[in-house]
Structure formats: structure tokens, C-alpha cells
């Protein structure tokens, strides 16, 4: 298939390790998948991770030969992808789309706090427990950055025991209210679903058809 865009793929792993998903299952949809790396929480705290994926996005765009740049990721990597999509590489709106699979997006969400009270990756990312009114918590919350109009895909398993599906449901409402085109797919299964599962490929393909050239 002809390449329609470049996808910078940001891996998951709770910001403290590397999950094996590399995004290559999405390549047959016309994407050139480029991996991104970032510092883990034992090396640096927020926003160092965003700085790292921004640098990777600039390199991917420079090598894209004019193809549109998308950003995507799974779990903790999807959070970084959403930040990059909404905030931009250099400015909001300069990314063609964001693809986020089972992302944690709100460290203060009650469902999240009940589920992850004893093991909260956000505390590691920030370097301290998240708190209302804390500038780093506010900055790391994805919905703090809606409004630039970037199209977003959200995919989540309704039985996810690591990241509540309500994270994607709530973010969908906030994105829509801010004027973002959104495709949201809440489906069967838990965390870390297979990207090449037929329903996930189909909804990803439908999203791509709205943001990439079809020729």
C-alpha cells in the first residue's frame, strides 16, 4: 500500500519501562511507523517525557518527505501522544491526528484514584502525588490542552482493569465540547488489546480516512 502518512509511535509501560507494543500492526493501513523513546521516571520527571517525544516528532517530520505526521501510542505512551497531538510539535494544530489506545488522561479522576490508589504511575511521572491546583498535575492532565482542533482517535476496552474506560469516555466529551473531531471506540476486552484485532483496525482505518489523503 502507498504510504499516506508517518505515525510516530510512543510506547507504553507506565512511564517506567517499555511495553512491547510497537505500533507496526498499523503499518498496513498506509502508515510509516517510526518509534519514539523517552526518559523513564527514574531518570526525569514531567515534562521531560513530552520534551523527548517532541524532539522525536521533529526528527520524524524532517524525514517524512512531506507526508502528514500523526502521533500515536498505547497506555502511558498514548497519554504522551495525546499531549503531542493537542499541544503540537511547535504549535497547536501542526499534527494531522492523534491515535490513543487505552490512555490514562486524568490523574484526579475518581475512577482512576479508586483503581490505582496503591500504585499510581502519575506520582512517579510528576515526582509527587497528583493534587488539585498543583501546576504539574494541571499541565499533565490531557484535557488542560484541548481546543486546537486536532482530530483524535480514542480506543479503550470496557473491562480495562489498569486504566478505567471512563478516562476515554470523559475525554471524548471534553474534546467534542472544544471542537475536536473525535472517533471513540469502547469495545470488549481489557488493557493492552491487540492492535491488529479486526474491530480496532477497522475503527483506526475509518479515522485515518478522515485525516489523510486517500489517493
C-alpha positions in Angstrom: 0.0 0.0 0.0 1.2 3.5 -0.7 2.3 5.4 2.4 -0.3 8.0 3.3 1.3 9.3 6.5 4.0 8.9 9.1 3.0 7.7 12.5 5.3 8.5 15.4 4.6 5.6 17.9 5.1 6.2 21.6 5.3 3.0 23.6 3.5 2.3 26.9 4.9 0.9 30.2 3.7 3.2 32.9 6.4 5.8 32.1 8.8 3.5 34.0 9.5 0.8 31.4 8.9 -0.2 27.8 5.9 -2.3 26.8 6.4 -4.5 23.7 3.7 -2.9 21.5 5.4 -1.1 18.7 2.5 0.1 16.5 3.7 -1.9 13.5 0.3 -3.6 13.2 -1.0 -0.3 11.9 1.5 -0.1 9.0 -0.8 -1.9 6.5 -3.2 1.0 6.9 -0.8 3.1 4.9 1.4 4.3 7.7 5.2 4.5 8.0 5.6 3.7 11.7 8.5 5.4 13.5 9.3 4.6 17.1 9.9 7.2 19.8 11.7 6.9 23.1 11.6 9.0 26.2 13.2 9.1 29.6 11.6 7.0 32.3 10.6 8.3 35.7 13.8 7.1 37.4 15.7 9.4 35.0 13.5 12.5 34.9 10.0 13.8 35.8 7.3 15.6 33.8 7.6 17.4 31.4 10.9 15.8 30.3 8.9 13.0 28.6 7.0 15.5 26.5 10.2 17.2 25.5 11.7 13.9 24.4 8.7 12.9 22.2 8.6 16.4 20.7 12.2 16.0 19.7 11.4 12.6 18.2 8.4 14.2 16.3 10.6 16.9 14.8 13.0 14.2 13.5 10.2 12.1 12.1 8.7 15.1 10.4 12.0 16.1 8.9 12.3 12.6 7.4 8.7 12.4 6.3 9.3 13.8 2.8 6.1 15.8 3.0 3.8 13.1 4.3 1.4 14.1 7.1 2.6 13.5 10.7 0.4 11.6 13.1 1.2 10.6 16.7 0.0 7.6 18.5 0.7 5.3 21.4 -0.7 2.8 23.9 -1.4 3.3 27.6 1.2 5.7 29.0 2.5 6.3 25.5 -1.0 7.2 24.4 -1.0 9.9 27.1 2.2 11.4 25.6 0.7 11.0 22.1 -2.4 13.0 23.2 -0.3 15.8 24.7 1.8 16.0 21.5 -1.3 15.9 19.3 -3.1 18.6 21.2 -0.2 20.8 22.0 1.7 20.3 18.7 5.3 19.8 17.8 6.0 23.5 17.5 2.4 24.9 17.9 -1.1 23.6 18.4 -2.6 22.2 15.2 0.6 21.2 13.5 -0.1 17.4 13.9 -2.5 15.7 11.5 -4.1 13.5 14.2 -3.6 11.7 17.5 -4.3 8.0 18.0 -4.6 7.0 21.6 -5.2 3.4 22.7 -6.3 2.9 26.3 -4.8 6.1 27.6 -4.7 7.4 31.2 -5.6 11.1 30.9 -6.8 12.4 34.2 -4.8 11.7 37.4 -7.5 13.1 39.6 -10.4 11.2 38.1 -12.2 9.3 41.0 -12.4 6.1 39.0 -8.7 6.2 38.4 -7.9 7.0 42.0 -10.0 4.2 43.3 -8.4 1.7 40.9 -4.8 2.8 41.3 -4.7 4.1 44.9 -1.9 1.7 45.8 0.1 2.0 42.6 -0.3 5.4 40.9 2.0 5.9 37.9 1.2 9.6 37.8 3.0 10.0 41.1 6.2 8.6 39.5 5.7 10.8 36.4 5.2 14.0 38.4 7.7 13.2 41.2 4.9 13.7 43.8 1.3 12.6 44.2 -1.1 14.5 41.9 -3.2 17.1 43.6 -5.8 19.6 42.6 -4.3 23.0 41.9 -0.8 21.6 41.6 0.7 23.2 38.4 2.4 20.0 37.3 -0.8 18.0 37.8 -2.8 20.5 35.8 -0.2 20.5 33.0 -0.1 16.7 32.8 -3.9 16.4 32.6 -4.7 16.0 28.9 -8.0 18.0 29.0 -6.0 21.1 30.1 -4.9 21.3 26.4 -8.0 20.8 24.3 -9.1 23.4 21.8 -6.6 23.3 18.9 -8.9 21.3 16.7 -6.6 18.3 16.1 -8.6 15.1 15.2 -8.3 12.4 17.9 -9.0 8.6 17.9 -9.6 7.0 21.3 -9.8 3.2 21.7 -10.5 1.5 25.1 -11.5 -1.8 26.4 -14.6 -1.6 28.6 -13.2 -4.2 31.1 -9.8 -2.5 31.4 -8.5 -3.1 34.9 -5.4 -0.9 34.5 -6.9 2.3 33.1 -10.7 2.8 33.5 -12.6 3.2 30.2 -14.2 6.2 31.8 -11.0 8.1 31.1 -11.6 7.9 27.4 -15.3 8.5 27.7 -14.9 11.6 29.8 -12.1 13.0 27.5 -14.4 12.4 24.4 -16.9 14.8 25.9 -14.3 17.4 26.6 -12.8 17.1 23.1 -16.1 17.4 21.4 -17.1 20.4 23.5 -13.8 22.1 22.4 -14.5 21.4 18.7 -12.2 18.5 18.1 -13.2 15.8 15.6 -13.3 12.6 17.7 -13.6 8.9 16.9 -14.1 6.9 20.1 -14.4 3.1 20.2 -15.2 1.5 23.6 -15.0 -2.2 22.9 -14.9 -5.6 24.6 -11.7 -6.7 26.4 -9.3 -5.2 28.9 -6.0 -3.5 28.8 -3.4 -3.8 26.1 -5.6 -5.2 23.3 -4.1 -6.4 20.1 -3.9 -3.6 17.6 -4.5 -6.0 14.7 -7.8 -7.1 16.1 -10.3 -6.6 13.3 -12.5 -4.1 15.1 -9.6 -2.0 16.2 -8.0 -2.0 12.7 -11.4 -1.0 11.2 -12.0 1.9 13.5 -8.4 3.1 13.0 -8.8 2.9 9.3 -12.0 4.8 9.4 -10.3 7.5 11.5 -7.4 7.7 9.1 -9.7 8.1 6.1 -10.9 11.4 7.7 -7.5 12.9 8.2 -5.2 11.5 5.5 -5.2 11.7 1.7 -6.9 8.6 0.1 -5.1 8.6 -3.2 
